[in-house]
Each structure stands twice: as structure tokens, then as C-alpha cells.
Amino acid sequence: MDAADRQALVTRYTEEVVTEPELGELLADGDPSVYIGYAPTGEMHIGHFTTIRKLADFLRAGLDVTVLIADLHAHLDDEKSPYELLNARSRYYQAATEAMVAAAGADPEAIEFVRGTDFQLSEEYALGLYRTAAETTLARSRRAASEVVRESDSPTVGGLFYPLMQSLDVRALEADIAYGGIDQRGIYMLARELLPEHGWHAPACVFAPLLSGLSGGKMSASEADSKVNLTDDREAIEEKIGGAYCPAGERADNGVLEYLEYLVFPVLAERGERFVIERPEEYGGDLVYEAYEPLEEAFLDGRLHPADLKPAVAAAVDEVIAPVRATLTDRPELLAEAYPETYGDD
């Protein structure tokens, strides 16, 4: 695979790359390293899956992939995870991530998993944090973290450390490429400013899109019906997608179409399968799509109705997440220990 093909694989299904020439140079020079960090807070869901699916592309492109389970970040961000649950939630996040990578057709053993507490408590890291804290204004730190850290009328100091630590993580993990959702953009732009003064180059950045919620607008972790959870069964998935915001002929805020574009079709392509919409013969018979773009075109011009689309999407999503769901339900202790208020014994 030449550098151009590798770059196409790394950048497909993404929202933005900063910058394409920098990424091209890294790929032409060898096998760069890429990292993504996840703070182990609430349960992982289909929004995580669309982002994690890209790790399979990175591995196929020959990149060295590291996943940071950012346990300290989870506590610093307004204590989204209580300190005593960090270990349990970290175990759950790693297991769920490995299951999603496997479901996307890649080998999770090819990924290096690291916890923040493995290196963020070292003297070298602490000194770097103090130095960047001395160099970064309060306003700059808050602006960088505004899309990620929970905002309140009385923010904690931990929320101000968050973007500085995430910037230093790039250097500590020796990452050439920083990968994350587009909501991480502000933090990684700060990293590109800070790191050249702290012994590391400005990382290239690859940003994944954020899915719309099934109820329209932004997906909300606290709104159960706005997303499909990794443990949802077929019935729950059908109910959520059946009631989803999916107006005929409209693309904006349409989570149903986004599930197809960023998760279903990429996974089906790796499996060599097609997307089939079953319809009675009197309504035109079955529709078969090899790629997402013709489906979207048919939906936007009215040839494909939401009532036909939704059941097929629900079936496909159920099939895609089935192995992940099986992994988690076969190990009930993972969820029970990580989220005892939901899954623990009564």
C-alpha cells in the first residue's frame, strides 16, 4: 500500500484533518504513531463505536495505535467518575474498546492500551504540567476545553488542568497523530501550540464527526432515547430507531443516516456484505446498496422512504453491535463493578 492509499484509508469517514500535508509527510516517512484517549466516565455507546471503528483503518494503514484510558481525566472533569470507581470503569472501557475493534474486523491485540495513572504521576510529567500551567492563560485553557469539560457556574481547578494534561499526553505517548472527536479540536490546537516548546513536534490531528442524536440535534449521553447503547437488544434498537428523527428527504441532524454512513456501511464493506432493505413486491421489492452514497441520494430525492429505511437500519445496527453486546453480557461483572448504581445488586 503506497502513501496515497494509506492516507485515503486514514482520512476516510473523518470530519477534519489538521493538516493533510503534515499527515502525508508522516505516512511517506514510515509508520507513524496515533493515539486516542477516552476518559472512563459513563457507559460507552454507538457514538463511541463510530469513532473506535476508525482504529481498524489505522491498523490496516500500518500505524502504531495506542488507546489511552484517561482515568485521571475522568475524575478531574467535574468528578464525572468517582475516584473509587476509576479502576473498574477503566477495565470496562478497555474491554468494550477491544470488542468494538474486533467487531470492526481488526485485531485488538495490535493496540497498546495505557492508563493515565501509568505515567501522569511521574516527576517528568508533573514538571511539564507545572510549566504549561505557568505559560497558559486561564481564558486559553477554558476555551480549549469548552467542548469537552463540563462547564458550571463554579468550575473546579481540575477542569483547567484537563486540556494541559491532554496536550502533554501526546508527548508522553510519543504520538505523531492525535485522533478524537471533533469536540476535541480546541484541546489539540492548544497542543499544537504548546508542544514544540516542550520537546515534541506539533501533532497532526484527525477528527471524527459526532453523531446526531436519534431524537434530533446533538447526541446526549443522559438522554436514553437519543442513542443506541452497546448492550441494547434487538427489540430496544428497533424501538429507538423506529421512533428516531428521520424526516423524509432531510439529511441534517439525521442520526439514522449517520449510523449508516459512519458505522454500518464501513463494517459491511469489511465483511464483503451489502445493505439490503426488504420491501414487498407491490412496493417495488427489495433494495440493495453496495455503498452509502446511492442510498443517501435515493433518500434525499424521495425514492427511499423512512418507513422502509428504519427497519433495515435497526437490523443492521443490531448485527453490527451483536458481538460487542455478547462480550459485555458474558462478563456482567464489568458493568456491575463500573456502574453499581445501575447494574449492581439491589
Sequence and secondary structure as in RCSB ss.txt:
>XXXX:A:sequence
MDAADRQALVTRYTEEVVTEPELGELLADGDPSVYIGYAPTGEMHIGHFTTIRKLADFLRAGLDVTVLIADLHAH
LDDEKSPYELLNARSRYYQAATEAMVAAAGADPEAIEFVRGTDFQLSEEYALGLYRTAAETTLARSRRAASEVVR
ESDSPTVGGLFYPLMQSLDVRALEADIAYGGIDQRGIYMLARELLPEHGWHAPACVFAPLLSGLSGGKMSASEAD
SKVNLTDDREAIEEKIGGAYCPAGERADNGVLEYLEYLVFPVLAERGERFVIERPEEYGGDLVYEAYEPLEEAFL
DGRLHPADLKPAVAAAVDEVIAPVRATLTDRPELLAEAYPETYGDD
>XXXX:A:secstr
  HHHHHHHHHTT SEEETHHHHHHHHHHS  EEEEEE   S  BHHHHHHHHHHHHHHHTT EEEEEE HHHHH
HTTTSS GGGHHHHHHHHHHHHHHHHHHTTS GGGSEEEEGGGTTTSHHHHHHHHHHHHHS HHHHHHHHTTTS 
  SS  HHHHHHHHHHHHHHHHTT SEEEEEGGGHHHHHHHHHHGGGTTS   EEEEE   B TTSSB  TT GG
GS BTT  HHHHHHHHHTS   TT  TT HHHHHIIIIIHHHHHHHT  EEE   GGGT  EEESSHHHHHHHHH
TTSS HHHHHHHHHHHHHHHHHHHHHHHHT HHHHHHH HHHHS  
